[in-house]
């Protein structure tokens, strides 16, 4: 038995260790945007190959969600996240030494598998440590803190690459990954101790004899829910828009179309991260006090996201550089509304299958990033190059894909039930 003060202290220690792990996940997701030119030069990559290199992490990440949900429900988030962290560290170190596209792809596959469990495993742990009413706030806070990795992958990474090169920078991150993995395994526990003030405890996973039946039953319940598919469409294009800009093509767009230097592009992209962090800190309050609805908050935020994303179809090029920072900050603020997909999916299904439900939804999130990044690479590559750069029209056509997809997903999601 522990009192409420001790429980709160344990919650914050748990949150801190998992947040450090998620910061590294976000770093790996977005870091290629700043070093795209360096990696393309050293590995002699075309835009199509660069898109494939970026996308492979997300394809693997998405595919891994299918077995990871049941694994997290069965084995617990702590063990799965810790084992996966070792794979991430191995992949990160190998990526820093890669000198061919196949070697870099293999390293990114390991990173994809390793990072795949972190956020959904964390949210599953939170489901046991926090009440349903607290979940929206703590999940938004986790995404906000995780975006420090996003920040690290912009201007700070550009400075590190300028100082020691991209290989040494990624090698250092691989070593940090090992240390954080040990910290998570040491500190994190899947459930709180029994206490009158603790978040409700839930039954342990089913015994081995019932796992197979329970697994198919969970997937049947999830996939049979029409609203799950409608939410999945929004999740796909929400994250596809975000990672299209922040994770890969925002950097080349700023440098090739607007003529910014690598450091200036990194600073501009950093405003997206700052906007995402700011929005993530406020989005739960907005949902509870302004819209009083998870669904309406998500819809309003995604509609707002269409506005700045549409500017990359041409209008952004007429903006003075100081206003570019405002544009990217506004994009990040609007993107933050997408974190509402997680409390929605948490409310949509019962606690016993929440790990499977979260990872099933996250399949759409990561497939959105993978498909969008690679599709945009194919579109940009199809226009050819003028010297060392792609023409502006190539980027305009490429950004049209995630923008129109998100608009369609918003229209369809209006038909979903509100689970607030």
ABEGO torsion letter per residue (X at the ends): XBBAAAAAAAAAAAAAAAAAAAAAAAAAAAAAAAAAAAAAAAAGBBAAAAAAAAAAAAAAAAAAAAAAAAAAAAAEAAAAAAAAAAAAAAAAAAAAABABAAAAAAAAAAAAAAAAAAAAAAAAAAAAABBAAAAAAAAAAAAAAAAAAAAAABAAAAAAAAAAEAAAAAAAAAAAAAAAAAAAAAABBABBBBBAABBBBBBBBBBAAAAAAAAAAAAAAAAABAAAAAAAAAAAAAAAAAAAAAAAAAAAAAAAAAGBBAAAAAAAAAAAAAAAAAAAAAAAAAAAAAAGBAAAAAAAAAAAAAAAAAAAAGAAAABBAAAAAAAAAAAAAAAAAAAAAAAAAAAABBAAAAAAAAAAAAAAAAAAAAAAAAAAAAAAAAAEBBEABBBAAAAAAAAAAAAAAAAAAAAAAAABBBAX
